[in-house]
Amino acid sequence: MGGGKFILSRKEFHDVADFFEAKKKYYAAIDTRPTGIEQISIHQAHGRVLAEKIIAKIDVPPFARSTKDGFAVVASDTFFADEENPKNILFSGEKIAAGDLPEKEISGGICSEIATGAMVPRGANAIVMIEYAETDGNMVIVYRPATPGENIMHAGSDMMQGETLFHEGQILNARETAVIAAQGFTRVPVFKKPVVGIISTGNEILEPGESLSPGKIYDINSRIISDFCIENAAEPKFLGIVKDDFEKIKEKVLEALLFDMVIISGGTSAGTGDLCYRVLEELGKIIVHGVAIKPGKPVVLGVAKKKPFIILPGFPTSAAVTFDLFVRPLIRMKAGLSPDTEYKIIDSTIATRINSDKGKHELVLVNLVKNEATDICSAYPITKSSGSITTFSFADGFLEIPANIETVSKDSRVAINLFSKNIRIADISFIGSHCVMLEPAVIMLRKSGFTTKIMHVGSTLGLEACRRGEADITGIHLLDEKTEEYNLPFLHKDDKLTLFRGYIREQGIVYRKNTTIEKPDLGHFIHIKKLRLINRNKGSGTRILFDILLEAIAKENDFPIEDLKNNISGYDIEANTHTAVSAAVALGKADWGIAIRTAADNYDLAFVSLRDEHYDFCIPNIKLGKPSVKKFLEILKSNEFHENLLKSDGIKIPEDIGDRIWPKSF
Amino acid sequence: MGGGKFILSRKEFHDVADFFEAKKKYYAAIDTRPTGIEQISIHQAHGRVLAEKIIAKIDVPPFARSTKDGFAVVASDTFFADEENPKNILFSGEKIAAGDLPEKEISGGICSEIATGAMVPRGANAIVMIEYAETDGNMVIVYRPATPGENIMHAGSDMMQGETLFHEGQILNARETAVIAAQGFTRVPVFKKPVVGIISTGNEILEPGESLSPGKIYDINSRIISDFCIENAAEPKFLGIVKDDFEKIKEKVLEALLFDMVIISGGTSAGTGDLCYRVLEELGKIIVHGVAIKPGKPVVLGVAKKKPFIILPGFPTSAAVTFDLFVRPLIRMKAGLSPDTEYKIIDSTIATRINSDKGKHELVLVNLVKNEATDICSAYPITKSSGSITTFSFADGFLEIPANIETVSKDSRVAINLFSKNIRIADISFIGSHCVMLEPAVIMLRKSGFTTKIMHVGSTLGLEACRRGEADITGIHLLDEKTEEYNLPFLHKDDKLTLFRGYIREQGIVYRKNTTIEKPDLGHFIHIKKLRLINRNKGSGTRILFDILLEAIAKENDFPIEDLKNNISGYDIEANTHTAVSAAVALGKADWGIAIRTAADNYDLAFVSLRDEHYDFCIPNIKLGKPSVKKFLEILKSNEFHENLLKSDGIKIPEDIGDRIWPKSF
């Protein structure tokens, strides 16, 4: 029965190739030479790769050129000239402007006027600057001596005809195109961009724009692959999505084989993978089928019609890393670039111990944080599943852990492959509780040129990230049950952290205005079975507040707290942000939740205030000197930010906003 | 008389604005807001700047999704299952593939087969991996327990509808476009690229492709400006070159004013500058006329028809730095980016003391070299004139020395503005004597992913650069007159350098084969007045060899050496490379010169051997560990390189090529 099919298809991956062997074997089996050469206009040349060496065809400058406005003279005529005893030289009457061909020859006792950039007349061997001369009738009075060659740029002194200016493989930027323009070239020989045919397969995959039917998701891989191609000097051609149908896939692949390379990203299920490599088997040859890497094991490397044909796994992060490992070097070689983008690899230390499967070349996605202590980057492994697209979008790159290594200990010095050479480590990372009101701050930071990375993990995890020095800034609103105090009780005296006063937010119950409920208080909401809750993630300040309030109710009615929770429909469904909770309620996916008034207002929801809370900012001491952090603290005290805060009813600004409130003494 | 015109035009620059004031004043006077917003296809979005925040419109995944191939079960049915006591669960008969809408509801005792990525059927709360189950008739035998939620990705666990995904100002790379695609968006709101109208003026300026007439040079500035625009998210529109004619310039400017901004680069002479700002005066308003910067003083910042109108100086390097200081921040703001490209600024130390004019904001072009001692960059000021294009093309960026600073001492820690974010510090810099045969090595290095920078300064200056740690590798061929020995005598025992054996080159006289000369030896050549020499630059090994040979001849005929030299026509005309000498002779610009046989052969010239010489490689000890240097030493010993060397008759390969020949003992 059908179950067997899966088990079978699994078997095919039992003995997969070692990573390094696989790569070597594949590149040996295919043509990795550049796709070809084309002559393009210099106006299009920026960013392209030079395919032949460029030799100077003319001298630059092509003639002896004056570098100043002044008078072309025979230097000896000016010797010993000074303010007291200027030298008089007869003016030839000729004024040589830039671009003119001088008519009169200069000889002892005669000079011509000359403009910057103009051709030095025959006989002249120096230019007296205009500042050091005066004209008087037909005489020029020179107040300073000029040495032979002064203010003259000799022919070929910049570039000499016959010199090699650039070699094959040079990437052309303004510096290079300028030199080529100076030589009068209008066209440049560059390597053709390899054209990559990209196909997505899988019955569950839809193209963005199509209406989303149950069980379907939008295609992500073709987007990642296309943009990775662009970043690596290749031209992507997306041929669309094909359903799981051998003939249809084959047809599409034949179309793609008209280009220089074919990349299929298989669906997520082994079944779809099957079809893709069967097509490859029929049209060409499989060189490597499955590699001992994690993630990315199902990658298939083949060749058809002499062209590379690669099947990438379906999960976005698997597709991204396998692209980086096998495809990127290939398209770079075909584009005339070096296969290794070693400049993309950045030196960092691992922030937490990583365990890796022995015998597998493991690829661990990481989030890079500038570590002010070591002044190099700390790499934080990202644990989310490879099925998650946000895993990829939060990752700056990945760490390769070779098959023979089982654990990478904390603080190991490692090299990280950045996913893109455009990736810039965020100047400031907010990791902690979510607050809608941070958005204006983020925008103000960006306007000052600071990039931000924001991860909503809740107050508790945020505070941990802050202690590890991972977060630059952590917004927290943690209520201490005993003291009824916010945030301060959660800091330990040995914490190397500083707490800055933020603002006051109003927490409450949010529900749709049309909801009929006689007594809108918490005790009431939790007892109405038909009203479904959307809860917040564990460790978030809001969740903690909610659980504290439930505790109270439970005590009051001396009812076991666990039963109470189990009776609340939807208690286990979690959202990570106030916005997400409000949206879920507004859209009827749930009936009520706990969120700040600001979020409720944004979705025009009814709001029952539960309590005001302090939303403060915790910063590792070591980060306090960081320009981006300083800027944030400025913003916190700025009127522009306060005005933004006050746009929302739910926010109050305390006197001491932006002040250091912990540690109390220094 | 005419001379006066220049003096006048100079006067206009007598009191120029302070740099910082000028910038502030100008940006206050013009509209620096983004040019506008456009909706573009996500396929074109890569690299663009997001103009509005993006909010999740759907949950991702949109439904509970299986992350494994296996069986959808009620977790409790599998509790306590193991190899000895597997649990049997009835198979519903349904196989849920990715993209399917499950038909059957799961309840205790029943399960369905499910593929990775497929929708989890109602009732099921865990997926048992295929590896841990077997099918037997209509039963599924489960060998391991599954916990509730295992292998299930809940709806919205990746992104939840309503979440803010990205903020305005975000640059879109694969990471971002993938997330946007996952949301099903097909179009993205991005900031319009500001369109910059670019005009070049000057009677001496030609467009590349035009035939070069005397006194003219090719336009460089429009090329630099255009490519700088591209690098900063603007779209350049080059409107061509205009001669020095008020009406013609005005006409062209009116055309350019249809775009978002106008940049004219004036000719080099003050006269041309005149015309440009007179046009600006007539069409708009001058905000800043001349700034106390060096180079770049004549820059003019104005506005016409509410659009920025900037006149850049004519010299390429002046145009480049003034663009960087005044235009780059402006187009970045208009493109929705932060004005400061602070990530472009790199931390380095100044390698040599710099003196700067007091009262002038001075911009010193520098060449960056990775300093292995400090592990940060050393910045080497480039002294060539700003009229030289190669000055710009060799410069990685520039150092700003504010008006109040007169000297920057050696080893000062400074920030350097890179000319482009694409500039990557060369992995290996060859500074020293020129050799044609280095080209294959350079190409082999690039193929291994190492970029090179080559500066031909001759053996002597190269050796100095090597001592300063500026050069990674210096090729030298220095003959010691007394010992008749090459290179070794020029190293001092306290030098922290290592000399590696290179190859042997044949130096000789090169001349055109059709030259009629009865006795082709040096003594003869130097006495034939009608034969013009092209000499080599002072300090080059070849020049030193030549002068030694002349000394000998002078002694022999006991004739004063200076007179001898003065009698050689062309003795003072210098070229920097063997290629340039050979080219000059081949093209009849000179009649003879001294060069290596390889260069002579390349130009099919007659060659009279003078002597064999050792061309060796000197490397600072501190660079020996550098990967690029190690690679070069490998190449030196590689067959591929040797085969390349042997292609040329003029080269011999010694036994000990690539060996360390100094210091002798360690």
Interface residues (C-beta under 8 A of the other chain):
Chain A: M1 G2 G3 G4 F6 I7 R10 I42 H43 H46 G47 K53 I58 V60 P61 P62 F63 R65 T67 D69 G70 F71 F91 K95 A97 A98 G99 D100 L101 P102 E113 A115 T116 G117 A118 M119 I130 E131 A133 E134 T135 G137 V140 M153 G156 S157 D158 M159 M160 Q161 G162 E163 T164 H167 E168 G169 I171 N173 A174 R175 E176 T177 A178 V179 A181 A182 Q183 G184 F185 T186 G202 N203 E204 I205 L206 P208 G209 E210 L212 S213 P214 G215 K216 I217 Y218 D219 I220 R223 I224 S226 D227 F228 I230 E231 F238 D244 G267 T268 S269 A270 G271 T272 G314 P316 A320 S338 P339 D340 T341 E342 Y343 S385 G387 S388 I389 T390 F392 S393 A395 F419 S420 N422 I423 R424 E439 V442 I443 R446 K447 S448 G449 F450 A575 N576 T577 T579 A580 S582 A583 A584 A586 L587 K589 Y603
Chain B: M1 G2 G3 G4 F6 I7 R10 I42 H43 H46 G47 K53 I58 V60 P61 P62 F63 R65 T67 D69 G70 F71 F91 K95 A97 A98 G99 D100 L101 P102 E113 A115 T116 G117 A118 M119 I130 E131 A133 E134 T135 V140 M153 G156 S157 D158 M159 M160 Q161 G162 E163 T164 H167 E168 G169 I171 N173 A174 R175 E176 T177 A178 V179 I180 A181 A182 Q183 G184 F185 T186 G202 N203 E204 I205 L206 P208 G209 E210 L212 S213 P214 G215 K216 I217 Y218 D219 I220 R223 I224 S226 D227 F228 I230 E231 F238 D244 G267 T268 S269 A270 G271 T272 G314 P316 A320 S338 P339 D340 T341 E342 Y343 S385 G387 S388 I389 T390 F392 S393 A395 F419 S420 N422 I423 R424 E439 V442 I443 R446 K447 S448 G449 F450 A575 N576 T577 T579 A580 S582 A583 A584 A586 L587 K589 Y603
